[in-house]
Amino acid sequence: MQLYIMMGVLLTLMQNGKMTAQQLAEKFEVSTRSIYRYVDSLSVNGVPIVTDSGRKGGIYLINNFNLDNMFFTTNELMQIKDFLAKTDTPESVSLLEKVNYLLTTTPNV
């Protein structure tokens, strides 16, 4: 359950930008303290996440973070592309388009 909430927090911040811990806690029906624990876990695992305190504070991701280049190296994406190119299903065509997009947006790793 915790992993789902942590990923939910990440995706929510990617979609909505800056949010308060209270807003996130209400959305995921957990305490604000839990939200801060999830934010700490995301930070430890390499997600560039910031918390600002104060009246105009909140939690947000820096540097236009996206998941596109977090999980696969360029070499891995090329291998996936080669495999999908040999498969002829509607799903593989859709996936191949997404992999091609990732290859154009992912810096060489």
C-alpha positions in Angstrom: 0.0 0.0 0.0 2.8 2.4 0.9 4.4 2.0 -2.5 1.1 2.8 -4.3 0.7 6.0 -2.2 4.3 7.0 -2.8 3.9 6.5 -6.6 0.6 8.3 -6.4 2.3 11.3 -4.7 4.9 11.4 -7.4 2.4 11.2 -10.2 0.1 13.8 -8.6 3.0 16.2 -8.2 4.0 15.6 -11.8 0.5 16.4 -12.9 -0.4 19.3 -10.6 2.9 20.9 -9.7 3.2 22.4 -6.2 0.9 21.0 -3.6 0.8 21.2 0.2 1.3 18.2 2.4 -2.3 18.7 3.7 -3.7 18.5 0.1 -1.8 15.4 -0.6 -2.8 13.9 2.8 -6.4 14.5 2.0 -6.2 13.1 -1.5 -4.5 9.8 -0.3 -6.4 9.7 3.1 -3.2 9.6 5.2 -1.6 11.9 7.7 0.6 14.8 6.7 3.4 13.1 8.6 3.0 10.1 6.3 3.2 12.4 3.3 6.5 13.8 4.6 7.8 10.2 5.0 6.9 9.4 1.4 8.5 12.6 0.2 11.7 11.6 2.1 11.7 8.1 0.6 11.3 9.6 -2.9 14.1 12.0 -2.3 16.4 9.2 -1.0 15.6 7.2 -4.1 16.8 10.0 -6.5 13.6 11.9 -7.2 14.4 15.7 -7.2 11.6 16.7 -4.8 11.6 19.9 -2.7 9.6 21.0 0.3 9.2 24.7 1.1 7.8 25.8 4.4 5.7 28.9 5.1 2.5 30.4 3.8 3.4 30.0 0.1 5.3 26.7 0.6 4.5 23.3 -0.7 6.0 20.2 -2.1 7.1 20.1 -5.8 9.4 18.4 -8.2 12.4 20.4 -9.6 13.9 20.6 -13.1 10.7 19.6 -14.9 11.2 16.1 -13.6 9.6 13.3 -15.6 9.8 9.5 -15.5 10.9 9.2 -19.1 14.6 8.9 -18.4 14.6 7.5 -14.9 14.1 3.7 -15.5 16.0 2.7 -18.7 19.4 3.4 -20.1 19.6 4.3 -23.8 21.0 0.8 -24.5 18.0 -0.9 -22.7 15.6 1.3 -24.7 17.3 0.3 -28.0 16.9 -3.4 -27.0 13.2 -3.0 -26.2 12.8 -1.1 -29.6 14.4 -4.0 -31.5 12.2 -6.6 -29.8 9.1 -4.6 -30.4 10.0 -4.0 -34.1 9.9 -7.8 -34.5 6.4 -8.1 -32.9 3.4 -7.4 -35.0 0.5 -6.6 -32.7 -1.5 -3.4 -32.1 -0.1 -3.2 -28.6 3.5 -3.5 -29.8 3.0 -0.6 -32.3 1.7 1.6 -29.5 4.6 0.6 -27.3 7.1 1.1 -30.1 5.9 4.7 -30.5 6.4 5.3 -26.8 9.9 3.8 -26.8 10.8 6.0 -29.8 9.6 9.0 -27.9 11.7 8.0 -24.9 14.7 7.6 -27.1 14.3 11.1 -28.5 13.9 12.7 -25.0 16.4 10.6 -23.0 20.0 11.8 -22.7 22.6 9.2 -23.3 23.1 7.3 -20.1 
